Structure formats: C-alpha cells, structure tokens
C-alpha cells in the first residue's frame, strides 16, 4: 500500500511514466523525471537519453534538473521536487543535492545502483552539506513493470 505522503505525487509520477515510455523509441532504459515547483506545477521533464545522444550523463533526472534550472533562470531549486520513476543513481542523487532539491520522490527501487535508500543513501547522508527528503514507492508497480518488460525484451 502506498504511503499517504505519496498521494500528492501520483499525477506527476504518471507524467514521469509518460516520459519513461518515450524512451522505448530510442532504446534507452525507460526512466522519466519531472520537476515540480512549490505549488506542484510541472516546471520541467526529462527522460533517459544516453543511447539517443551517446552521452553517459544523459539520465532523466539530470536532464530534468538542467531544464528546470534553465526555465527558472536559477540552478538553486530549493523549492522544487524531483519525481522520477526509478530510484536515483549516485550521480543523479548528487545532482539533486547540488541543485538543493529538498524532496526526491521515486517509484521503483533500484537494488543495483540506487542512491536514495537502497544500495546507498546519498540523498539523506548527514555527512554532506545538503540533504533531501525521500518519498519512495509512488506508483511502484507501474514503474517496475515498465522496467521489467524493457529488460525482459533484452534477454
């Protein structure tokens, strides 16, 4: 059962899932991200584009954070929320912290490279100068099914 704190992020996660599905056209791992402002409005979106652009840093979260900074004219995203279909990796969790994002919301856990509570917990590491609240499991079955289907087709 989904935690009550996850309910306000359901529609944003649906939008992130739409971004993730768009990855299938380029052969990228289907991960989508959305950046919300303090009122819950979508400021920016992103999807994995590593295969499409041959850029190892073109993760959904990084692209969404870049777009949000460009749209707001400020890299300080201190009043924004990052919503992503898969638990952020170390690079993406670090990018969220560098942008001062106070809240990370994700769907599926990443048991191999997650950095927001599973393998690592960079997002909440007290040794770092900034931390983010983490809300996990929003629409987790839909997020997990999309990833599982993608990797099943690759096997």
C-alpha positions as CSV (number, residue, x, y, z in Angstrom):
1,X,0.0,0.0,0.0
2,X,1.2,3.5,-0.9
3,X,2.2,5.8,1.9
4,X,-0.2,8.8,2.4
5,X,2.6,11.3,1.7
6,X,2.9,9.8,-1.8
7,X,-0.7,10.7,-2.9
8,X,0.1,14.3,-4.0
9,X,2.7,13.0,-6.4
10,X,0.6,10.4,-8.3
11,X,-0.2,12.7,-11.3
12,X,3.4,13.8,-11.5
13,X,4.5,10.2,-11.5
14,X,2.1,9.5,-14.3
15,X,3.7,12.3,-16.3
16,X,7.2,10.8,-15.5
17,X,5.9,7.4,-16.7
18,X,4.9,9.0,-20.0
19,X,8.4,10.3,-20.3
20,X,9.8,6.9,-19.5
21,X,7.6,5.2,-22.2
22,X,9.0,7.7,-24.7
23,X,12.5,6.2,-24.1
24,X,11.4,2.9,-25.8
25,X,11.6,4.6,-29.2
26,X,15.4,5.2,-28.7
27,X,16.3,2.0,-26.9
28,X,17.1,3.9,-23.7
29,X,16.3,2.4,-20.3
30,X,12.7,3.7,-19.6
31,X,13.2,6.2,-16.8
32,X,11.4,9.5,-16.7
33,X,11.6,12.5,-14.4
34,X,9.6,15.6,-13.6
35,X,10.5,18.7,-11.6
36,X,7.6,20.3,-9.7
37,X,7.5,23.8,-8.3
38,X,6.4,24.6,-4.7
39,X,2.7,24.6,-5.9
40,X,3.0,21.2,-7.6
41,X,3.1,22.6,-11.2
42,X,5.4,20.9,-13.7
43,X,8.5,23.0,-14.4
44,X,10.4,20.6,-16.5
45,X,10.6,17.0,-17.6
46,X,13.4,14.6,-18.7
47,X,13.9,11.1,-19.9
48,X,16.9,8.9,-20.3
49,X,18.7,9.8,-23.5
50,X,22.1,8.0,-23.1
51,X,21.5,5.9,-26.2
52,X,19.9,8.7,-28.2
53,X,22.7,11.2,-27.5
54,X,25.6,8.9,-26.7
55,X,26.0,11.0,-23.5
56,X,26.7,9.0,-20.3
57,X,25.3,11.8,-18.2
58,X,22.0,12.0,-20.0
59,X,20.0,10.5,-17.2
60,X,16.3,11.6,-16.9
61,X,17.0,13.3,-13.6
62,X,20.0,15.3,-14.8
63,X,18.1,16.4,-17.9
64,X,15.1,17.4,-15.9
65,X,17.1,19.4,-13.4
66,X,19.0,21.2,-16.2
67,X,15.7,22.1,-17.9
68,X,14.3,23.3,-14.6
69,X,17.3,25.5,-14.0
70,X,17.1,26.9,-17.5
71,X,13.4,27.6,-17.2
72,X,13.6,29.2,-13.8
73,X,16.9,31.0,-14.5
74,X,18.3,29.7,-11.3
75,X,20.2,26.5,-10.5
76,X,19.0,26.7,-6.9
77,X,15.9,24.5,-6.9
78,X,15.3,24.9,-3.2
79,X,11.5,25.0,-3.6
80,X,11.2,22.1,-6.1
81,X,10.5,18.4,-6.0
82,X,12.2,15.8,-8.3
83,X,9.8,13.0,-9.2
84,X,11.4,10.0,-11.0
85,X,10.2,6.6,-12.0
86,X,13.4,4.8,-10.7
87,X,15.4,5.5,-7.6
88,X,18.2,7.9,-8.5
89,X,21.7,6.5,-9.0
90,X,24.7,8.2,-7.2
91,X,25.2,10.7,-10.0
92,X,21.6,11.7,-10.1
93,X,21.2,11.9,-6.3
94,X,24.3,14.0,-6.2
95,X,22.9,16.3,-8.9
96,X,19.7,16.7,-6.9
97,X,21.7,17.7,-3.9
98,X,23.9,20.1,-5.9
99,X,20.7,21.8,-7.1
100,X,19.4,21.9,-3.5
101,X,16.3,19.9,-4.2
102,X,14.6,19.4,-0.9
103,X,12.5,16.4,-1.9
104,X,13.0,13.3,-4.1
105,X,10.0,11.2,-5.0
106,X,10.5,7.9,-6.9
107,X,8.6,4.9,-8.0
108,X,10.7,1.7,-8.2
109,X,13.7,0.9,-6.0
110,X,17.0,0.2,-7.8
111,X,18.6,-2.7,-5.9
112,X,21.8,-2.5,-8.1
113,X,22.7,1.2,-8.1
114,X,20.1,3.1,-6.1
115,X,21.4,6.0,-4.0
116,X,18.3,7.2,-2.2
117,X,17.9,4.4,0.4
118,X,18.7,1.0,-1.2
119,X,22.4,0.5,-2.0
120,X,23.5,4.0,-1.0
121,X,21.7,6.8,0.7
122,X,23.4,9.9,-0.7
123,X,20.2,11.8,-0.7
124,X,20.0,11.7,3.1
125,X,23.7,11.4,4.0
126,X,24.3,13.6,7.0
127,X,28.0,14.0,6.1
128,X,27.0,16.0,3.1
129,X,26.1,19.7,3.2
130,X,22.6,19.2,1.7
131,X,20.0,16.5,2.1
132,X,16.7,15.7,0.5
133,X,13.5,14.1,1.9
134,X,12.9,10.9,0.1
135,X,9.4,9.5,-0.7
136,X,9.6,6.1,-2.3
137,X,7.1,3.7,-3.9
138,X,4.8,6.1,-5.8
139,X,3.1,4.0,-8.5
140,X,5.8,1.5,-7.9
141,X,4.1,-1.4,-9.7
142,X,3.7,0.6,-12.9
143,X,7.3,1.9,-12.7
144,X,8.7,-1.6,-12.0
145,X,6.6,-3.3,-14.8
146,X,7.9,-0.9,-17.4
147,X,11.5,-1.6,-16.4
148,X,11.0,-5.3,-16.1
149,X,9.4,-5.5,-19.6
150,X,12.2,-3.5,-21.1
151,X,14.9,-5.8,-19.6
152,X,12.9,-8.9,-20.4
153,X,12.9,-8.0,-24.1
154,X,16.7,-7.6,-23.9
155,X,17.4,-11.1,-22.5
